[in-house]
């Protein structure tokens, strides 16, 4: 009887694990959303949003270079696939390395400044990357971008998976997203994550205890860059095209909005914020009078203001507080 009780509790806990809930919800959304590609885009954009949340919510670093690190990964995979026809796995791994090295350099030069100076420096580096992409036409294609990217076959040893069908690619993206989500969640719960939190709350105390804040922040920044690169690699496969707009400041701004919409202090906020932003943007752009005039940004801005005013912890945090208030009143 005791064994059965333990087994049932274990199965119940597994069934309600966030990863299982995310997987189930996203598969359901795949068949509900107006576009079959939208579910994949939501998952992909949730990856750089998650790295932004990791830095801001758990480390206290306001990073405006997320878009450039995302773009670096996208361009690396795009160039390798379109011009050199390397295997998809190798191209994606190269994106992680390139974005990681870029974040390593960027972090080294920015981390020591901290605060507002750090945020402005990352914004400057973001524009530097965009400027390089725009003018280095022989490599990046300049304003034309990279065309001819094919997501045909994924070779996994004895198995070959065709990523061309939309559903196959969606499942591929979902698996990678869940791996990243579980990895970041585990990282936050580990001593490394607890140390980052302590530095966010009181850096002087953490220093007095013998920790090196700059080293920990540098590692977190580099890791976030590597994950951004992986997200960028998936985006290039998703669009089968990469353009310089990915590295522009507006992309980093959109990621900030996604994080604040969903909740900048919870990982699930990345997925919620990404989903709300992309869904609303898609709906608004279906109206010609909004899309042609750019007025859809005004409507989206109003939605953002409402969320920030009434759900200061984002949609996820605000919803949790609302349910907690209702539960206490019903007790």
C-alpha positions as a printed Julia matrix, in Angstrom:
331×3 Matrix{Float64}:
   0.0    0.0     0.0
   2.81   2.4     0.89
   4.66   1.62   -2.35
   1.52   2.29   -4.41
   0.99   5.57   -2.56
   4.53   6.72   -3.27
   4.23   5.67   -6.92
   0.96   7.53   -7.37
   2.4   10.7    -5.84
   5.45  10.46   -8.06
   3.31  10.03  -11.19
   1.1   12.93  -10.17
   4.12  15.15   -9.64
   5.5   14.17  -13.05
   2.2   14.84  -14.74
   2.09  18.39  -13.34
   5.74  19.2   -14.05
   6.01  22.53  -15.92
   7.8   20.86  -18.84
   4.89  18.46  -19.4
   2.39  21.29  -19.1
   4.34  23.4   -21.58
   4.61  20.54  -24.05
   0.91  19.76  -23.84
  -0.13  23.41  -24.13
   2.13  24.09  -27.11
   0.99  20.99  -29.01
  -2.59  22.08  -28.45
  -1.76  25.63  -29.6
  -0.1   24.28  -32.74
  -3.49  23.08  -33.95
  -5.43  26.11  -32.68
  -3.3   29.08  -33.76
  -4.14  30.72  -37.11
  -0.72  29.84  -38.53
   1.03  26.48  -38.16
   4.39  28.27  -38.05
   3.35  30.57  -35.2
   3.8   27.95  -32.48
   7.4   27.38  -33.56
   8.05  31.13  -33.66
   6.67  31.57  -30.14
   8.99  28.86  -28.81
  12.0   30.26  -30.67
  11.49  33.84  -29.49
  10.92  32.58  -25.95
  14.56  31.41  -25.89
  16.25  34.85  -26.07
  13.47  36.17  -23.81
  14.38  33.49  -21.27
  18.04  34.54  -21.39
  16.99  38.15  -20.8
  14.95  37.03  -17.78
  17.92  35.03  -16.51
  20.09  38.15  -16.56
  17.55  40.72  -15.35
  15.34  38.7   -13.02
  18.02  36.52  -11.45
  21.21  38.56  -11.88
  20.02  42.15  -12.07
  21.66  42.89  -15.43
  19.64  44.88  -17.98
  20.95  43.55  -21.3
  20.07  45.43  -24.49
  22.35  43.28  -26.67
  20.11  40.2   -26.74
  19.07  40.88  -30.33
  22.65  41.05  -31.6
  23.58  37.76  -29.92
  20.43  36.21  -31.36
  21.33  37.58  -34.8
  24.9   36.27  -34.55
  23.57  32.74  -34.09
  21.07  33.15  -36.92
  23.69  34.44  -39.35
  26.19  31.72  -38.43
  23.72  28.93  -39.16
  22.37  30.73  -42.23
  25.79  31.23  -43.8
  26.99  27.7   -43.06
  23.83  26.1   -44.48
  23.32  28.36  -47.51
  26.93  28.63  -48.68
  28.78  25.64  -47.27
  25.96  23.1   -46.91
  27.24  21.79  -43.59
  25.06  19.44  -41.48
  22.37  21.19  -39.45
  23.74  19.95  -36.11
  27.21  21.33  -36.9
  25.74  24.66  -38.01
  23.72  24.98  -34.81
  26.7   24.07  -32.65
  28.77  26.7   -34.49
  26.07  29.29  -33.71
  26.37  28.5   -30.01
  30.15  28.95  -30.16
  30.09  32.19  -32.19
  27.43  33.85  -30.02
  29.18  32.57  -26.9
  32.52  34.09  -27.93
  30.8   37.36  -28.82
  29.07  37.4   -25.42
  32.37  36.53  -23.72
  34.05  39.6   -25.25
  31.03  41.84  -24.77
  30.6   40.76  -21.17
  34.25  41.31  -20.34
  34.04  44.91  -21.54
  30.63  45.7   -20.0
  30.28  43.79  -16.73
  32.72  45.94  -14.75
  30.64  49.08  -15.36
  27.35  47.76  -14.02
  24.0   49.5   -13.63
  22.83  51.96  -16.25
  26.29  52.15  -17.84
  26.15  48.39  -18.45
  22.75  48.71  -20.15
  23.93  51.55  -22.39
  27.14  49.73  -23.29
  25.24  46.61  -24.33
  22.98  48.8   -26.48
  26.06  50.33  -28.11
  27.53  46.89  -28.78
  24.18  45.8   -30.22
  24.32  48.64  -32.74
  27.96  47.87  -33.49
  27.01  44.3   -34.44
  24.14  45.61  -36.58
  26.49  48.1   -38.3
  28.96  45.29  -39.04
  26.25  43.08  -40.51
  24.87  45.95  -42.59
  28.23  46.89  -44.17
  29.99  43.5   -44.38
  28.09  42.57  -47.53
  30.58  39.95  -48.73
  29.82  37.8   -45.68
  26.4   38.83  -44.39
  24.74  39.98  -47.61
  24.16  43.44  -46.13
  20.59  44.66  -46.5
  19.74  41.63  -48.68
  20.47  39.16  -45.91
  21.12  35.43  -46.37
  18.88  33.46  -48.71
  18.88  29.79  -49.7
  18.78  28.33  -46.18
  17.36  24.81  -46.27
  16.1   22.79  -43.32
  15.89  19.43  -45.07
  17.43  16.55  -43.14
  18.68  16.3   -39.59
  21.23  13.5   -39.28
  21.32  11.89  -35.84
  23.62   8.93  -36.25
  21.41   6.02  -37.25
  18.37   8.28  -37.6
  17.53  10.89  -40.2
  14.69  13.32  -39.47
  13.11  15.41  -42.2
  12.62  18.91  -40.79
  10.89  20.3   -43.85
   7.32  19.41  -42.72
   5.99  22.08  -40.39
   4.97  19.67  -37.63
   8.31  17.86  -37.65
  10.13  21.16  -37.24
   7.73  22.24  -34.5
   8.44  19.08  -32.5
  12.18  19.61  -33.02
  11.93  23.2   -31.73
   9.72  22.11  -28.81
  12.25  19.48  -27.69
  15.13  21.96  -27.81
  13.09  24.58  -25.96
  12.19  22.13  -23.19
  15.85  21.11  -22.84
  16.87  24.77  -22.5
  14.0   25.48  -20.1
  14.92  22.56  -17.83
  18.61  23.46  -18.02
  18.03  27.1   -17.02
  15.57  26.05  -14.32
  18.12  23.63  -12.89
  20.82  26.32  -13.14
  18.71  28.75  -11.12
  17.99  26.14   -8.45
  21.66  25.14   -8.23
  24.21  26.93   -6.01
  25.3   28.98   -9.03
  21.8   30.41   -9.43
  21.42  31.05   -5.71
  24.69  32.97   -5.8
  23.43  35.12   -8.67
  20.27  35.87   -6.7
  22.28  36.85   -3.63
  24.34  39.24   -5.76
  21.21  40.79   -7.19
  19.84  41.38   -3.69
  23.04  42.51   -2.0
  26.27  42.48   -3.98
  28.37  43.87   -1.13
  27.31  41.06    1.18
  28.04  38.44   -1.49
  31.49  39.97   -1.98
  32.1   39.89    1.77
  31.28  36.18    1.75
  34.1   35.6    -0.74
  32.24  35.53   -4.05
  33.45  37.38   -7.13
  30.39  39.17   -8.57
  32.08  40.11  -11.84
  33.12  36.52  -12.55
  29.64  35.14  -11.85
  27.93  37.82  -13.92
  30.4   37.28  -16.74
  29.66  33.56  -16.75
  25.9   34.2   -16.72
  26.22  36.71  -19.56
  28.31  34.31  -21.66
  25.91  31.45  -21.04
  22.95  33.62  -22.02
  24.79  34.51  -25.23
  25.3   30.86  -26.09
  21.6   30.12  -25.58
  20.71  33.18  -27.68
  22.9   31.73  -30.45
  20.99  28.47  -30.33
  17.72  30.39  -30.55
  19.07  32.34  -33.52
  20.05  29.1   -35.26
  16.49  27.82  -34.88
  15.13  31.13  -36.2
  17.2   30.87  -39.39
  15.85  27.35  -39.94
  12.33  28.58  -39.19
  12.41  31.5   -41.65
  14.91  29.96  -44.1
  16.17  33.53  -44.36
  18.19  35.86  -42.13
  18.04  39.67  -42.34
  19.96  42.5   -40.69
  16.82  43.59  -38.83
  17.49  40.83  -36.29
  20.5   42.75  -34.98
  18.75  46.12  -34.91
  17.91  47.69  -31.54
  14.19  47.11  -32.11
  14.65  43.33  -31.84
  16.24  43.71  -28.42
  13.39  46.07  -27.52
  10.79  43.49  -28.54
  12.52  40.9   -26.35
  12.39  43.31  -23.41
   8.65  43.81  -24.01
   8.07  40.04  -24.19
   9.87  39.55  -20.88
   7.95  42.32  -19.12
   4.64  41.15  -20.57
   5.08  37.59  -19.36
   6.97  38.34  -16.17
  10.65  39.21  -15.78
  11.08  37.1   -12.63
   9.78  33.74  -13.85
  11.0   31.51  -16.67
   7.49  30.62  -17.8
   6.99  34.35  -18.36
   9.28  34.07  -21.39
   6.88  31.71  -23.14
   3.75  33.62  -22.13
   5.23  36.98  -23.1
   6.49  35.66  -26.42
   3.12  34.07  -27.18
   1.08  37.17  -26.31
   3.39  39.51  -28.24
   3.52  37.39  -31.41
  -0.19  36.54  -31.37
  -1.33  40.15  -30.87
   1.17  41.41  -33.47
  -0.11  38.88  -36.0
  -3.76  39.73  -35.34
  -3.18  43.49  -35.55
  -1.2   43.23  -38.79
  -4.13  41.5   -40.47
  -5.89  44.88  -40.53
  -4.52  46.88  -43.46
  -5.26  50.27  -41.89
  -3.17  49.27  -38.88
  -0.31  47.49  -40.63
   0.26  50.05  -43.42
   0.24  53.03  -41.08
   2.19  51.33  -38.33
  -0.66  51.99  -35.92
  -0.53  48.38  -34.73
   2.48  49.41  -32.64
   0.29  51.98  -30.9
  -2.3   49.33  -30.01
   0.44  46.97  -28.84
   1.89  49.79  -26.77
  -1.45  50.33  -25.04
  -1.63  46.61  -24.21
   1.89  46.77  -22.81
   1.06  49.82  -20.66
  -2.06  48.13  -19.27
  -0.12  45.0   -18.34
   2.69  46.98  -16.69
   0.22  49.13  -14.73
  -2.08  46.39  -13.46
   0.23  43.34  -13.6
   3.57  44.69  -12.44
   4.97  41.17  -12.2
   3.79  40.41  -15.73
   0.93  38.21  -16.83
   2.27  35.14  -15.03
   3.06  36.91  -11.76
  -0.17  38.91  -11.83
  -2.26  35.82  -12.49
  -0.58  33.94   -9.65
  -1.28  36.82   -7.25
  -4.89  37.0    -8.42
  -5.48  33.3    -7.78
  -3.73  33.56   -4.41
  -6.01  36.45   -3.4
  -9.11  34.5    -4.47
  -7.91  31.42   -2.57
  -7.36  33.39    0.63
 -10.8   34.99    0.4
 -12.48  31.61   -0.03
 -10.76  30.12    3.03
